[in-house]
């Protein structure tokens, strides 16, 4: 029994099932390997042959729900190593490229068995992400919710922190504490971050240490590499949500009273966190989604690193990198209308200035 597929430059098309008595050598096999599994399932009655329609075959071999990605040094995003596969067998063959799939003992190889074991753990997860490192052969499974339900979005909000901030704001307002206008709140902002770091160290299960072996410059580079990759121009909704909400961070640093500082941080922890998570949960590219989850998990192991990633660096990345990139990208689509608008605005400004000077001259006369 064989399955007939036609390969184009970037896609594989199903034609039909055929039946033959010819022998298939060990070096011959279907790609993707999911096609082998589909044929096996039909042959042994796991799937009713009547259900093996062209649409089913197409969806099976074009599936991209199994994602493998590599983090260099366990941190740095490496996009060229990230790839999506239609099955765990295809993924494990890619991971163990030095092992010959045609070998009858392929599935009994120690590394292959380890990969399949991790894939089994990921099989029941909403998002199937297998994460590797260039420094170790150990693979881990990571996941997140794949649909932006209310419960999924709210799960990303730290409610204990949010409620604590809200109670503090209400108490300070009622007792008129920390409400007086001051020159700035820079010291209090730093103190707030220190308190958050202590709370994170005591409450987050995944935390292993306060500091890592990475310098501040390395952490910034790692965070920027991940940020740039998980904010593609193909998903403009993410950028738009960030533009509209990340100024909360800036407002906290520009606040003039302690109460106002806590108010802006409360908005960061609730409104900003929930809306931004929603924008990332509706990301259609599983590779992008998996990369973000894996990078966040790696950073959460060290308190200081995660504080920089979550509270300090984002406004710089959003308004210093993403916003200019967004403007340049979209200006190519609207270059003519924008140019006309700028010309008309310039003419209007010149005309208004001339009219203003003329009116001053008339008053002088």
Backbone torsions as a table, in degrees:
resi	resn	phi	psi	omega
1	UNK	NA	133.4	178.4
2	UNK	-136.0	164.2	177.7
3	UNK	-119.0	131.1	-176.2
4	UNK	-95.0	120.2	179.5
5	UNK	-126.1	145.9	175.8
6	UNK	-115.4	126.4	-176.8
7	UNK	-100.2	131.0	172.1
8	UNK	-99.1	-159.7	-179.0
9	UNK	-69.3	-36.6	-176.6
10	UNK	-134.4	-0.9	-177.1
11	UNK	-135.1	160.5	177.4
12	UNK	-119.7	132.8	-175.7
13	UNK	-115.2	135.2	178.6
14	UNK	-82.3	137.7	176.9
15	UNK	-111.4	-62.5	-174.8
16	UNK	-170.0	165.9	169.1
17	UNK	-90.3	139.9	174.1
18	UNK	-129.2	157.7	-178.2
19	UNK	-122.0	130.0	-176.9
20	UNK	-147.2	155.9	177.0
21	UNK	-97.5	1.2	-179.2
22	UNK	-65.1	148.9	-178.7
23	UNK	-87.0	135.5	176.8
24	UNK	-100.8	120.5	-178.9
25	UNK	-67.4	162.8	-178.9
26	UNK	-65.0	-24.4	-177.7
27	UNK	-86.2	2.8	179.6
28	UNK	-108.5	132.1	179.1
29	UNK	-161.5	163.8	-179.4
30	UNK	-82.4	147.0	170.9
31	UNK	-129.7	126.1	1.2
32	UNK	-71.0	160.6	-177.6
33	UNK	-65.4	-17.1	176.7
34	UNK	-59.6	-27.5	177.7
35	UNK	-65.5	-37.5	174.8
36	UNK	-60.0	-44.7	-179.9
37	UNK	-63.9	-38.8	179.1
38	UNK	-64.7	-44.2	179.1
39	UNK	-63.7	-41.0	177.9
40	UNK	-62.3	-42.0	-179.6
41	UNK	-64.6	-38.3	178.6
42	UNK	-70.3	-41.1	-177.3
43	UNK	-62.4	-38.7	-175.7
44	UNK	-103.3	16.9	170.8
45	UNK	79.1	7.6	176.4
46	UNK	-66.6	-35.4	175.2
47	UNK	-119.8	129.3	177.3
48	UNK	-62.2	125.8	179.4
49	UNK	-52.7	-29.5	179.9
50	UNK	-67.5	-22.1	179.9
51	UNK	-87.3	-10.1	-178.5
52	UNK	-79.5	63.4	-179.3
53	UNK	-80.3	162.5	175.9
54	UNK	-54.1	-35.2	-179.8
55	UNK	-66.9	-41.7	178.8
56	UNK	-63.1	-45.3	-179.2
57	UNK	-63.9	-43.3	179.6
58	UNK	-60.7	-46.4	-179.6
59	UNK	-65.3	-33.1	-178.7
60	UNK	-70.6	-49.2	-174.7
61	UNK	-81.5	-16.9	176.4
62	UNK	-97.4	1.3	179.4
63	UNK	-61.2	145.2	-179.4
64	UNK	-137.0	40.4	-174.6
65	UNK	-92.2	-5.4	177.2
66	UNK	-105.5	115.1	-172.9
67	UNK	-114.9	132.7	171.8
68	UNK	-118.3	136.1	177.2
69	UNK	-145.1	154.7	-179.2
70	UNK	-118.0	135.3	173.6
71	UNK	-108.9	113.1	178.5
72	UNK	-66.6	135.2	-176.3
73	UNK	58.4	19.8	-178.8
74	UNK	73.4	7.4	-173.8
75	UNK	-137.1	-50.5	-169.1
76	UNK	-76.5	127.0	179.8
77	UNK	-66.2	134.0	-178.8
78	UNK	-124.8	84.6	-172.4
79	UNK	-56.0	-35.3	-176.3
80	UNK	-66.4	-19.7	178.8
81	UNK	-91.8	-7.7	-178.1
82	UNK	-84.6	131.2	-178.0
83	UNK	-155.2	149.5	179.0
84	UNK	-108.2	145.9	-175.3
85	UNK	-133.6	157.9	179.7
86	UNK	-83.5	-12.3	-178.0
87	UNK	-154.8	160.0	177.4
88	UNK	-66.5	-27.9	178.3
89	UNK	-66.3	-44.3	176.8
90	UNK	-61.0	-41.1	-179.8
91	UNK	-64.1	-46.9	-177.4
92	UNK	-70.1	-28.6	174.2
93	UNK	-67.1	-38.3	177.6
94	UNK	-66.6	-44.1	-179.1
95	UNK	-64.2	-38.5	-179.2
96	UNK	-106.7	56.6	-176.8
97	UNK	-64.1	-21.6	-179.8
98	UNK	-79.7	-6.1	177.8
99	UNK	-102.0	134.4	-176.8
100	UNK	-78.6	117.1	-178.5
101	UNK	-63.4	-29.5	-178.6
102	UNK	-72.1	-13.8	178.6
103	UNK	-66.6	131.5	-177.5
104	UNK	-63.9	-22.1	179.6
105	UNK	-96.9	13.8	-176.0
106	UNK	-55.8	-47.7	-175.9
107	UNK	-72.4	-11.5	179.4
108	UNK	-97.1	-3.7	176.5
109	UNK	-61.8	142.4	-174.6
110	UNK	-59.5	-46.5	-178.8
111	UNK	-68.0	-39.3	178.3
112	UNK	-65.1	-43.4	178.4
113	UNK	-61.9	-38.8	177.8
114	UNK	-64.4	-40.3	178.7
115	UNK	-64.9	-44.4	179.6
116	UNK	-63.5	-37.2	179.2
117	UNK	-64.1	-42.7	178.0
118	UNK	-65.4	-39.8	179.4
119	UNK	-63.1	-35.4	177.8
120	UNK	-63.9	-38.2	177.8
121	UNK	-68.0	-32.7	-178.9
122	UNK	-80.7	-16.3	-173.8
123	UNK	-60.2	-35.4	-176.8
124	UNK	-90.4	-0.3	-179.0
125	UNK	-85.4	150.2	179.8
126	UNK	-60.1	-39.8	179.4
127	UNK	-120.0	120.8	-173.5
128	UNK	-95.4	98.2	-177.5
129	UNK	-120.8	125.2	174.9
130	UNK	-110.5	123.1	-173.2
131	UNK	-113.9	130.6	177.2
132	UNK	-120.8	169.2	178.7
133	UNK	-132.2	149.4	179.6
134	UNK	-75.3	-11.7	-177.5
135	UNK	-98.5	-14.5	-178.1
136	UNK	-144.8	156.1	179.3
137	UNK	-90.8	1.1	-178.9
138	UNK	-73.1	131.0	177.0
139	UNK	-107.2	146.8	177.6
140	UNK	-130.8	155.4	177.6
141	UNK	-102.1	133.4	176.7
142	UNK	-127.4	155.4	-178.0
143	UNK	-159.5	168.1	175.2
144	UNK	-155.9	170.2	174.2
145	UNK	-65.4	144.3	-176.6
146	UNK	-100.2	-16.9	178.3
147	UNK	-119.5	144.5	-175.0
148	UNK	-86.2	66.2	174.7
149	UNK	-78.8	165.3	179.9
150	UNK	-61.1	-43.5	-179.6
151	UNK	-64.8	-37.6	179.7
152	UNK	-66.2	-41.4	179.5
153	UNK	-68.6	-45.7	-177.6
154	UNK	-66.7	-24.2	179.3
155	UNK	-66.3	-19.7	-180.0
156	UNK	-90.3	1.0	177.5
157	UNK	-95.7	129.7	176.6
158	UNK	-81.6	94.3	-173.1
159	UNK	-71.3	-32.4	178.3
160	UNK	-63.4	-45.1	178.5
161	UNK	-65.4	-42.1	-177.6
162	UNK	-65.3	-45.2	-179.5
163	UNK	-66.1	-38.7	177.5
164	UNK	-61.1	-43.7	178.0
165	UNK	-63.4	-42.5	-179.4
166	UNK	-62.9	-44.5	179.1
167	UNK	-63.4	-39.2	178.7
168	UNK	-64.7	-40.1	179.3
169	UNK	-64.4	-45.5	-179.9
170	UNK	-64.3	-41.9	-179.8
171	UNK	-65.5	-43.3	179.9
172	UNK	-64.7	-37.6	178.4
173	UNK	-67.5	-41.9	-178.5
174	UNK	-67.4	-38.6	-176.3
175	UNK	-97.0	2.2	179.1
176	UNK	56.5	46.6	178.8
177	UNK	-109.2	131.9	177.7
178	UNK	67.9	23.5	-178.8
179	UNK	-102.8	-10.3	-177.7
180	UNK	-73.9	143.2	-179.2
181	UNK	-71.7	131.0	178.0
182	UNK	-125.1	172.9	-176.8
183	UNK	-62.5	-46.3	177.4
184	UNK	-160.2	175.6	-179.6
185	UNK	-128.2	31.7	-177.1
186	UNK	-61.8	-47.1	-179.8
187	UNK	-63.1	-41.9	179.5
188	UNK	-67.3	-33.0	175.6
189	UNK	-63.6	-43.5	177.8
190	UNK	-64.5	-42.6	177.7
191	UNK	-61.0	-38.7	178.4
192	UNK	-61.8	-43.7	179.4
193	UNK	-63.7	-37.3	178.0
194	UNK	-64.2	-43.2	178.4
195	UNK	-62.9	-42.4	178.5
196	UNK	-63.4	-37.4	179.0
197	UNK	-64.7	-42.4	178.1
198	UNK	-63.3	-43.8	178.2
199	UNK	-62.7	-39.6	179.0
200	UNK	-64.7	-41.4	-179.1
201	UNK	-64.5	-34.6	-175.8
202	UNK	-85.9	-23.1	-171.1
203	UNK	-115.1	-23.8	-176.5
204	UNK	-85.3	118.6	-175.6
205	UNK	-63.1	-32.2	-174.2
206	UNK	-78.8	-7.5	-178.7
207	UNK	-69.0	129.2	178.9
208	UNK	-109.0	-27.2	-179.2
209	UNK	-158.9	169.5	177.8
210	UNK	-81.4	-46.7	-179.5
211	UNK	-117.9	154.3	175.1
212	UNK	-108.0	-178.7	177.7
213	UNK	-81.7	-2.2	-177.7
214	UNK	-88.1	142.2	177.0
215	UNK	-77.9	169.2	178.1
216	UNK	-60.8	-38.3	178.9
217	UNK	-64.6	-42.5	178.7
218	UNK	-64.1	-42.6	179.3
219	UNK	-62.2	-40.7	178.7
220	UNK	-64.0	-44.3	179.0
221	UNK	-63.2	-43.6	179.9
222	UNK	-63.6	-43.2	-179.5
223	UNK	-66.2	-39.7	-180.0
224	UNK	-67.5	-41.0	179.0
225	UNK	-60.0	-43.0	178.6
226	UNK	-68.0	-43.4	-179.4
227	UNK	-60.2	-46.2	-178.4
228	UNK	-63.1	-36.2	-176.9
229	UNK	-76.0	-37.9	-174.7
230	UNK	-89.4	8.4	175.4
231	UNK	-124.6	66.7	-178.7
232	UNK	-74.3	154.9	178.6
233	UNK	-69.0	-16.1	176.8
234	UNK	-70.5	-12.2	179.0
235	UNK	-122.1	69.6	-175.6
236	UNK	-65.2	-21.8	-178.6
237	UNK	-62.0	-33.4	179.5
238	UNK	-64.2	-46.0	180.0
239	UNK	-62.0	-42.6	-178.1
240	UNK	-63.8	-41.2	177.0
241	UNK	-63.3	-42.1	179.9
242	UNK	-64.0	-43.1	-179.5
243	UNK	-59.6	-35.4	-174.3
244	UNK	-83.7	-12.7	-172.6
245	UNK	-124.8	-24.2	-174.1
246	UNK	-74.2	-7.3	175.1
247	UNK	-71.4	-11.9	173.6
248	UNK	-58.0	-39.5	178.7
249	UNK	-61.8	-43.8	-179.3
250	UNK	-66.7	-40.4	179.8
251	UNK	-61.9	-34.6	179.0
252	UNK	-63.8	-40.3	179.9
253	UNK	-74.7	-23.3	-179.8
254	UNK	-95.7	0.4	-178.6
255	UNK	-66.4	155.3	-176.0
256	UNK	-109.2	-3.3	177.1
257	UNK	-140.5	156.3	-178.6
258	UNK	-63.2	-39.9	179.5
259	UNK	-61.7	-43.6	179.5
260	UNK	-65.1	-36.9	176.5
261	UNK	-58.2	-48.3	-179.8
262	UNK	-66.2	-32.6	178.4
263	UNK	-64.0	-45.5	179.6
264	UNK	-67.0	-36.4	177.2
265	UNK	-67.9	-32.0	175.3
266	UNK	-63.7	-41.0	177.2
267	UNK	-66.4	-35.3	176.6
268	UNK	-61.9	-44.5	-175.7
269	UNK	-74.0	-23.2	-176.7
270	UNK	-109.3	-70.9	-175.2
271	UNK	-64.4	-53.5	-177.4
272	UNK	-62.6	-45.7	-178.0
273	UNK	-62.4	-45.5	-176.6
274	UNK	-70.4	-45.0	-178.5
275	UNK	-67.3	-41.6	179.6
276	UNK	-66.6	-38.8	176.4
277	UNK	-65.2	-38.7	176.3
278	UNK	-58.8	-44.2	-178.5
279	UNK	-63.6	-34.2	179.4
280	UNK	-80.2	-30.2	180.0
281	UNK	-68.4	-27.4	179.5
282	UNK	-89.8	9.0	173.9
283	UNK	-63.5	126.9	-174.3
284	UNK	-82.9	-20.8	-177.7
285	UNK	-89.0	110.8	-178.4
286	UNK	-62.7	-32.3	179.4
287	UNK	-62.1	-43.0	178.8
288	UNK	-64.5	-45.4	-178.4
289	UNK	-62.1	-45.2	-178.8
290	UNK	-65.0	-39.7	-179.7
291	UNK	-61.7	-42.9	179.5
292	UNK	-63.1	-44.1	-179.6
293	UNK	-63.4	-46.1	-177.9
294	UNK	-64.2	-41.2	-179.4
295	UNK	-67.3	-43.2	178.8
296	UNK	-61.3	-41.6	179.5
297	UNK	-62.6	-39.1	-179.5
298	UNK	-69.3	-36.4	-179.2
299	UNK	-74.2	-30.2	-177.8
300	UNK	-69.2	-7.2	179.2
301	UNK	-74.8	-19.8	-180.0
302	UNK	-126.4	127.4	-173.3
303	UNK	-62.2	-51.9	-175.9
304	UNK	-60.9	-43.1	-179.9
305	UNK	-62.1	-43.2	-178.8
306	UNK	-70.2	-33.3	177.2
307	UNK	-63.9	-42.5	176.5
308	UNK	-62.3	-45.8	-177.7
309	UNK	-64.4	-38.8	-171.2
310	UNK	-91.6	-34.2	-171.4
311	UNK	-115.1	-27.3	-173.1
312	UNK	-100.7	-49.3	-171.6
313	UNK	-78.8	-32.7	-174.2
314	UNK	-51.6	-46.6	-179.6
315	UNK	-59.7	-36.9	178.4
316	UNK	-65.8	-40.8	180.0
317	UNK	-69.5	-41.3	-176.3
318	UNK	-67.8	-50.2	-174.0
319	UNK	-94.3	-17.5	178.8
320	UNK	-95.9	-21.7	-179.1
321	UNK	-122.8	-54.9	-172.9
322	UNK	-67.7	-41.9	-179.2
323	UNK	-63.7	-49.6	176.3
324	UNK	-60.6	-39.6	178.7
325	UNK	-63.3	-41.5	178.9
326	UNK	-62.6	-44.1	-178.8
327	UNK	-64.1	-45.4	-179.8
328	UNK	-64.1	-42.3	-178.6
329	UNK	-62.4	-48.8	-175.3
330	UNK	-80.8	-19.4	178.0
331	UNK	-67.5	-23.6	177.2
332	UNK	-68.2	-25.5	179.1
333	UNK	-84.2	-29.7	-175.6
334	UNK	-119.8	29.4	-174.1
335	UNK	-62.0	-43.0	-177.5
336	UNK	-68.6	-50.3	177.2
337	UNK	-60.1	-39.7	179.4
338	UNK	-64.4	-42.3	179.5
339	UNK	-62.0	-44.2	179.4
340	UNK	-62.9	-41.9	179.7
341	UNK	-62.5	-42.7	178.8
342	UNK	-63.8	-41.8	179.1
343	UNK	-63.3	-45.3	-179.8
344	UNK	-64.2	-39.0	178.3
345	UNK	-64.2	-42.7	179.4
346	UNK	-62.7	-43.8	178.6
347	UNK	-61.8	-41.6	-179.7
348	UNK	-64.1	-41.4	179.2
349	UNK	-63.6	-45.0	179.0
350	UNK	-61.6	-43.1	-179.5
351	UNK	-63.6	-42.0	-179.9
352	UNK	-64.8	-39.4	177.9
353	UNK	-65.1	-42.3	179.1
354	UNK	-63.8	-41.5	179.6
355	UNK	-65.8	-37.6	179.9
356	UNK	-65.8	-43.4	179.0
357	UNK	-64.9	-37.2	179.8
358	UNK	-65.7	-40.4	179.3
359	UNK	-66.6	-36.5	177.4
360	UNK	-65.8	-38.9	178.5
361	UNK	-64.4	-40.0	179.9
362	UNK	-66.2	-38.5	179.0
363	UNK	-67.1	-36.6	179.6
364	UNK	-65.9	-36.4	178.5
365	UNK	-72.1	NA	NA
